[in-house]
Amino acid sequence: MHRVYACLAIANLLIIDPSACRLDAEEFDVVYLGGQSNMEGFGSVDELTEEQKSVVPGCYIFHSAASLDQHPLGGQGTWTPLKPGHGTDFTFDGTTIRYSKRFGVELSLATELRRQRPDRKLAIIKYARNGSSIHQQAAANWGCWEPDFRVNSGEHRDINQYDHFLATVRNAFACADVDQDGTLDKLNPIGIVWMQGESDAVHTAEIAEQYEANLKRLMDLVRAAFRVDDLPVVIGQISDSGKNEQGKIWTHGEIVRHAQASFVASDESARLIKTTDTYGYSDPFHYDSAGYLDLGKQFATGLIEMLK
């Protein structure tokens, strides 16, 4: 079977809610967070206020640590109350969580969703990989979301970022007791939040020009994994710090930015967040802490607009 159709078939079988027929099941809204390093998150936990460092009430997260392509299938995780430390360098080895000193958009996104929808509990599934691309020719050693991406040899030659994503989702829904109260919960997907594209903008114009088609295909497959054809998608528009000798970090960034805008314009269930142009940077590639806090809030607002 061709790999794309196999992925679709697997995706359609992934989400089987074991609590769907339970009258006592508690319901959680599910949001998936995916992409590359600005989704992993480089905000500094030390720069958060004491209130921001606390657990977000009514919100849980299933965070699978980033895995390499051509490595054994990942997707390991466990549902835990959301608190800081789910940024880059977060790890889970199947037994022990090691929180990082970084955070991403999950904190302010969850806080804003809970503020605007206080009657709805929230479950976040997070899987992102630093430096990952959609186009396979831009993958290098960082990772690729193209479902057909494989190398010519090796035991795990056909495992890529899309496979790790599918494993993460499958494991999250298999562990449906989100709040660990002994009762299986009902998980209701409400949205996809995607922050990625920088790696597709740094190589050639030809790679960047294929971004819109590649993004559409990938979002269709991610939606299929959650079995909701028009599941809302909120895209963060990539931006450029200009912090190198030549000025631009992402050589073909404007092509990818246009592709992101074009994708959203053609999809009634998608929104584009453009506030990234106003953020500061902690290094040439990643937003500062204030940027991540605002970006999460903007993602939540864009999602709520579509849910209304």
Protein Blocks (a to p, Z undefined) as FASTA:
>chain_A
ZZklmmmmmmmmmmccfklmpmkbccddddddeddfklnopadfklpcfklmpccehiac
dddddddehiacehiacdddddehiaghiacehjaccddfbdcfklmmmmmmmmmmmmbc
cdddddddehiafblklnmmnopcbfkbccfbdjklmgcfklmmmmmmmmmmmmmclnon
opacddddfbdcddehjlmmmmcmklmmmmmmmmmmmmmmmmmmnopaklccddddddde
hiafnopablmlmmmmmmmmmmmmmpmkbccdfklmmpccfbfkbccfklmmmmmmmmmm
mmmmmmZZ
